[in-house]
C-alpha cells in the first residue's frame, strides 16, 4: 500500500472506533491536522487524547515503524513537534518512537484498526494500484452545470463544517481568543509560512499578551517579541529600513516580558515583498494589540456582530476593522490587503463565529453566518483551484471562480480524493 493512501486513511478518519496505541493507551482523534506540504512532519496542528490527556501537535506517517530511523527523523529537530507516530506495520521491538530531543511518542499501528469500509476498499482493489494518475477526470469533465454546482455546493458546505469541527476540537485545550489568534496568524502567513506563524501564536499565547499589556506592554514591544524571538528580524534585515530594524531591535533587547529563542524554519526564498512574513506580522500585530483590552472574541462581537449584520454588512464591518488609519511601524505604507483580510474572513472568522453562535444556541445568527459564507464572492485562485479547473468543462470555469462556495467545494474534493488519485472512490462517493 502506498504511503499517500495512508495519508488518505488518516485524513478521512477511516479508522476503527476504539483505537489503541502499540503500548496499550486509549487514543481518541479530535482533529487529524492539516497536510504539510513543506519541511517537517506529514500533518500539523492535530489534536488527540491519550488516556484522557489532550495533546496538540504534528503527526508523522510511515509504512513501517523503522522508517522513522531510515529517514533520520530521530536526528531532526523539526520532528520534535510530533505527538503521534502512525504506521501501517509496527516492526520494532520498542513500543515507542524516540525524537531528537530524547522524548518518546506513542505509535498507532493501523493494520488491524481500520474501518470496515476502507478494509473493503483495500480488499476490492487487491494488488491493483490505488492511483490512476490520469489527467482526465471521469466525473468532473462529463457532467452538466446543475450537477456540477450541486456537487460543489455539497462539498463547499462540508469544507466549512470541517473547519467548524477543527476549531471546536481546538477549544478542548484552548479558548475562543486563542483559536482566533492562531487562525488569523496562520491565514496571514501566506502558503509558505502559515504554519510558522501558527506555531509562533502557540509559543506566545494570547492570554500572555493580555497579561503583559496590563503590565505595560506597548505595541512596538509586542511586535519586537514576535520578530525578535523567532529570528525573523535578523533574517529580514535587508527587507526593512535601517531605522525600523534598529527600532525593533532596541525594543526587543529592552523589553522585560519574553526572552526565549524560538526554532522557526522561515521560508523566505522567492517571496514577493508584500507576502514577506515580517510585514504581515507587523501589520497583524498592530491590529492584535488593539484587541488586547477587550479580547479578540469580544472585539469582533462588539464591532462586527453587534451591528445587526446581514451578509453584506458583516463583511463591511469586518473589513473596516483592518482599515483603521494609524501611524504604525510601517507608516501606513503597507496594509494587510484585501486578499489576506478575505482569507481570514472566509477561512477563520466565519467558521469560528459560527461555532460561537452554535455554543450560544442562537439559530438566527447561525443562519446569518452560513449565508455570509454561501453568498461570498470568489477568493483569488490558488494552485489547487487552478489544478481542479483543468478537469472541468472550460465553459464552467468562470462560474466556479465567481463564488467562494464552489472554489471551496473543489478544494474539498481535491483534498479528499484528487491529491491521492483516488478516482474510483471519488466517483463512487460523489
C-alpha atoms as one frame of an Amber mdcrd trajectory, in Angstrom:
protein
   0.000   0.000   0.000   1.397   3.397  -0.983   2.184   5.874   1.784  -0.041
   8.534   0.226  -3.000   6.187   0.694  -2.119   6.033   4.396  -2.376   9.840
   4.366  -5.885   9.478   2.964  -6.839   6.920   5.608  -5.694   9.271   8.372
  -7.078  12.443   6.780 -10.537  10.960   6.233 -10.683   9.109   9.588 -11.043
   5.648   8.050 -10.220   4.154  11.452 -11.832   1.816  13.953 -13.925   3.302
  16.749 -11.790   2.174  19.698  -8.141   2.890  18.965  -5.181   1.637  20.970
  -1.541   2.604  20.648   1.129  -0.075  20.492   1.819   0.467  24.197  -1.876
  -0.048  25.018  -3.053   3.533  25.598  -6.558   4.618  24.586  -6.388   7.019
  21.634  -9.071   9.484  20.535  -8.709  11.677  17.451 -10.324  15.093  17.801
  -8.746  16.631  14.677  -6.454  14.962  12.148  -4.489  18.126  11.435  -3.559
  19.769   8.166  -1.416  18.214   5.468   2.043  19.767   5.456   3.498  20.473
   2.020   6.792  21.793   3.362   9.613  20.566   5.564   8.725  18.505   8.592
   6.001  16.061   9.646   3.179  14.944   7.349   0.319  16.581   9.267   0.440
  19.554  11.639  -1.955  21.005  14.223  -3.513  17.617  15.041  -5.460  17.286
  18.312  -5.618  13.918  20.087  -6.212  12.420  23.532  -4.009   9.699  25.021
  -5.585   8.028  28.062  -7.580  11.242  28.567  -4.641  13.636  28.186  -5.232
  16.206  25.410  -2.284  16.888  23.085  -1.817  19.171  20.098   0.998  18.878
  17.595   2.194  17.095  14.474   1.707  13.569  13.134   4.152  11.536  11.061
   3.001   8.604   8.912   5.113   5.693   7.645   4.698   2.245   6.174   6.821
   0.750   8.963   7.984   1.950  12.362  11.660   1.647  11.422  11.146   4.187
   8.615  11.479   6.869  11.306  15.129   5.891  11.702  15.682   5.276   7.986
  14.545   8.834   7.253  16.731  10.211  10.096  13.810  11.862  11.867  15.447
  10.936  15.175  18.180  13.467  14.326  15.895  16.218  13.002  14.711  18.943
  15.411  11.761  19.709  13.134  10.195  16.388  14.143  10.266  17.215  17.849
   6.745  18.615  17.483   5.376  15.151  16.593   2.877  13.797  19.140   1.922
  10.550  17.352   3.749   8.185  15.006   1.340   6.354  12.684   2.455   3.207
  10.888   0.796   0.513   8.830   3.064  -2.167  10.291   4.880  -1.963  13.621
   8.253  -3.629  13.008  10.215  -2.503  16.044  10.734  -4.266  19.370  10.141
  -0.937  21.155   6.552   0.247  21.780   7.584   3.912  21.413   9.374   6.167
  18.934  12.123   8.460  20.207  12.554  12.041  18.972  15.709  14.105  18.622
  15.128  15.742  22.000  15.004  12.356  23.747  11.242  12.323  24.288   9.181
   9.223  23.467   5.949   9.323  21.480   3.176   6.774  21.084   2.789   4.625
  17.971  -0.531   3.859  16.290  -0.424   0.707  14.159  -3.138   0.862  11.506
  -3.038  -2.724  10.246  -5.814  -4.072  12.443  -7.519  -0.781  13.311  -9.060
   0.337  10.022 -12.745   0.976   9.402 -14.809  -1.688   7.651 -15.383   0.472
   4.580 -11.688   1.076   3.959 -10.890  -2.603   4.587 -13.464  -3.475   1.928
 -11.976  -0.948  -0.494  -8.498  -2.428   0.013  -9.877  -5.935  -0.497 -11.763
  -4.910  -3.659  -8.707  -3.235  -5.117  -6.392  -6.066  -4.160  -2.981  -5.734
  -5.716  -4.083  -3.091  -8.194  -2.645   0.364  -7.767  -4.642   2.833  -5.716
  -3.757   5.709  -8.002  -4.586   6.336 -11.617  -2.584   9.469 -12.272  -4.758
  10.239 -15.301  -5.176  13.849 -16.357  -8.751  13.220 -17.450 -11.410  13.281
 -14.729 -14.228  10.819 -15.367 -16.522  12.728 -13.021 -15.992  16.486 -13.339
 -15.231  16.507 -17.062 -18.526  14.949 -18.079 -21.339  16.463 -16.005 -23.710
  19.342 -16.696 -23.867  22.640 -14.850 -26.688  21.737 -12.489 -24.983  18.544
 -11.371 -21.579  20.218 -11.041 -22.811  23.120  -8.928 -24.895  20.770  -6.791
 -21.774  18.698  -6.058 -19.634  21.764  -5.361 -22.276  23.225  -3.054 -22.392
  19.997  -1.064 -18.628  19.757  -0.702 -18.250  23.505  -0.152 -20.619  23.287
   2.825 -18.802  20.171   4.002 -15.475  22.013   3.965 -16.951  24.852   6.023
 -18.308  22.445   8.619 -14.998  20.598   8.785 -13.371  23.901   9.753 -16.006
  24.408  12.428 -15.182  20.953  13.787 -11.471  21.718  13.700 -11.904  24.882
  15.760 -14.297  23.125  18.116 -11.633  20.479  18.733  -9.121  23.242  19.481
 -11.456  24.659  22.136 -10.947  21.465  24.153  -7.471  22.691  25.046  -7.859
  26.410  24.386 -10.392  29.270  24.257 -12.016  31.431  21.584  -9.401  34.200
  21.820  -6.509  31.803  21.303  -8.260  29.918  18.495  -8.988  33.189  16.661
  -5.423  34.382  17.265  -3.857  31.175  15.955  -6.165  31.118  12.947  -5.521
  34.730  11.990  -1.765  34.281  12.290  -1.937  31.139  10.159  -4.044  32.857
   7.484  -1.630  35.801   7.336   1.371  33.553   6.811   0.937  33.018   3.072
   1.297  29.439   1.890   4.962  29.019   2.777   4.872  30.394   6.318   1.344
  29.773   7.582   2.402  27.020   9.971   5.358  29.052  11.179   3.038  31.893
  12.200   0.608  29.387  13.708   3.378  27.910  15.847   4.503  31.405  16.818
   0.979  32.076  18.100   1.121  28.863  20.110   4.525  29.728  21.570   3.397
  33.231  22.599  -0.230  32.734  23.704  -2.811  35.498  23.526  -3.518  35.277
  27.247   0.135  36.115  27.963  -0.067  39.123  25.646  -3.097  40.353  27.593
  -1.251  39.874  30.884   1.776  41.762  29.573  -0.498  44.516  28.247  -1.845
  45.061  31.778   1.759  45.254  32.972   2.606  47.988  30.458   3.481  46.176
  27.208   3.356  48.621  24.269   2.650  47.756  20.621   6.240  48.092  19.431
   7.463  45.800  22.205   4.890  43.136  21.338   5.829  43.157  17.663   9.532
  43.119  18.536   8.898  39.971  20.603   7.238  38.303  17.596  10.003  39.113
  15.125  12.935  39.021  17.543  12.297  35.757  19.388  11.587  33.940  16.116
  14.800  35.300  14.453  12.644  36.779  11.663  14.011  40.260  12.373  17.610
  39.144  11.988  16.829  37.189   8.803  14.911  40.112   7.260  17.356  42.928
   7.896  17.753  43.633   4.177  13.957  43.797   3.679  13.244  46.704   6.053
  14.733  50.141   6.589  17.739  50.510   8.934  15.620  52.787  11.136  12.882
  50.184  11.525  15.416  47.439  12.188  17.089  49.475  14.947  13.755  50.434
  16.493  12.557  46.833  16.657  15.893  45.510  17.870  16.123  48.136  20.615
  12.573  47.353  21.737  13.304  43.633  21.778  16.514  43.988  23.771  14.985
  46.385  26.302  11.574  44.706  26.836  11.207  42.642  30.008   8.457  40.219
  29.007   9.905  37.475  26.800  13.442  36.268  26.079  13.072  32.754  24.684
  14.636  31.939  21.302  12.159  30.027  19.143  13.144  27.498  16.492  11.210
  28.699  13.426  12.040  27.423   9.940  11.160  30.566   7.957  10.661  30.084
   4.223  11.888  33.352   2.701  13.179  32.301  -0.725  11.404  33.934  -3.674
   8.736  35.636  -1.600   7.286  38.824  -3.013   7.733  41.852  -0.700   4.007
  42.113   0.039   3.925  38.479   1.155   7.009  38.657   3.350   6.150  37.458
   6.871   7.831  40.396   8.623   5.407  42.860   7.018   2.421  40.584   7.603
   3.454  40.091  11.233   3.928  43.804  11.893   0.560  44.739  10.385  -1.386
  41.940  12.029   0.459  42.566  15.296  -0.709  46.178  15.360  -4.302  45.021
  14.872  -3.989  42.342  17.549  -2.547  44.828  20.021  -5.657  46.996  19.714
  -7.766  43.925  20.626  -5.870  43.107  23.833  -8.010  45.153  26.253 -11.311
  43.515  25.245 -10.043  40.188  23.903 -10.368  39.052  20.285 -13.794  37.435
  20.504 -15.350  40.338  22.398 -13.731  42.787  19.989 -15.354  41.140  16.980
 -18.701  40.575  18.691 -18.839  44.264  19.641 -17.514  45.769  16.409 -18.818
  43.334  13.792 -21.619  41.152  15.112 -23.448  43.634  17.347 -24.284  45.907
  14.407 -27.182  43.708  13.197 -25.218  42.228  10.330 -26.655  40.825   7.166
 -24.007  39.118   4.987 -23.001  42.367   3.283 -22.938  44.410   6.476 -20.987
  41.740   8.371 -18.280  41.738   5.688 -18.115  45.545   5.588 -17.848  45.737
   9.369 -15.127  43.106   9.394 -13.020  44.796   6.710 -13.388  48.149   8.432
 -11.560  46.827  11.495  -8.421  46.361   9.394  -8.682  49.775   7.718  -8.335
  51.956  10.784  -5.850  54.686   9.949  -2.927  54.653  12.316   0.671  55.721
  12.093   2.188  52.370  12.865   5.685  50.998  12.379   5.258  50.896   8.603
   3.883  54.448   8.496   0.784  53.401   6.533   2.959  52.491   3.546   1.582
  48.945   3.589  -1.612  47.159   4.589  -2.634  43.542   5.023  -4.524  43.851
   1.755  -7.938  42.566   0.729  -6.632  39.096  -0.181  -5.337  38.441   3.336
  -8.377  40.020   5.009 -10.746  37.953   2.841  -8.772  34.809   3.597  -9.078
  35.474   7.333 -12.785  36.253   6.943 -13.719  33.103   4.998 -11.361  30.511
   6.465 -11.061  31.697  10.070 -13.602  34.265  11.178 -16.826  32.839   9.743
 -16.252  29.240  10.949 -15.257  30.445  14.429 -18.113  32.922  14.820 -20.463
  30.176  13.565 -19.072  27.938  16.314 -19.608  30.754  18.835 -23.292  31.058
  17.911 -23.557  27.268  17.961 -22.364  27.302  21.571 -24.870  30.086  22.295
 -27.700  28.102  20.624 -28.520  31.165  18.511 -30.230  29.666  15.451 -30.923
  33.024  13.803 -27.282  34.091  13.842 -26.131  30.629  12.755 -28.245  31.026
   9.637 -26.891  34.534   9.117 -23.239  33.414   9.318 -23.836  30.481   6.982
 -25.489  32.812   4.484 -22.422  35.070   4.686 -20.312  32.099   3.610 -22.657
  30.747   0.935 -23.052  34.097  -0.827 -19.463  35.357  -0.621 -17.704  36.386
  -3.801 -14.754  34.413  -5.096 -11.329  34.422  -3.483  -8.264  34.653  -5.753
  -7.346  31.408  -7.475  -4.667  29.266  -5.877  -2.703  26.305  -7.180  -5.421
  23.847  -6.111  -8.330  25.648  -7.767  -6.254  26.156 -10.918  -5.403  22.451
 -10.957  -9.018  21.426 -10.396 -10.359  23.795 -13.041  -8.263  21.904 -15.592
 -10.609  18.968 -15.042 -13.936  20.694 -15.606 -15.568  21.957 -18.761 -13.938
  25.221 -19.840 -17.362  26.873 -20.077 -17.888  26.205 -16.344 -14.603  27.650
 -15.064 -15.792  31.271 -14.937 -18.915  30.384 -12.959 -16.888  28.297 -10.489
 -14.419  31.138  -9.939 -17.215  33.619  -9.236 -18.164  32.073  -5.902 -16.107
  31.037  -2.882 -18.548  28.214  -2.127 -17.750  26.496  -5.440 -14.000  27.061
  -5.042 -14.119  25.591  -1.543 -16.047  22.607  -2.920 -13.291  21.975  -5.471
 -10.658  22.264  -2.749 -12.523  19.780  -0.554 -12.781  17.252  -3.403  -9.083
  17.720  -4.126  -8.053  17.026  -0.538 -10.371  14.038  -0.204  -9.681  12.299
  -3.493  -7.578  14.033  -6.164  -4.483  14.550  -4.025  -4.178  10.768  -3.742
  -5.585   9.952  -7.237  -8.471   8.040  -5.662 -10.561   8.362  -8.797 -12.681
   5.237  -8.360 -13.511   6.117  -4.751 -14.394   9.690  -5.817 -16.846   8.516
  -8.494 -18.364   6.018  -6.073 -18.928   8.606  -3.339 -19.978  11.555  -5.496
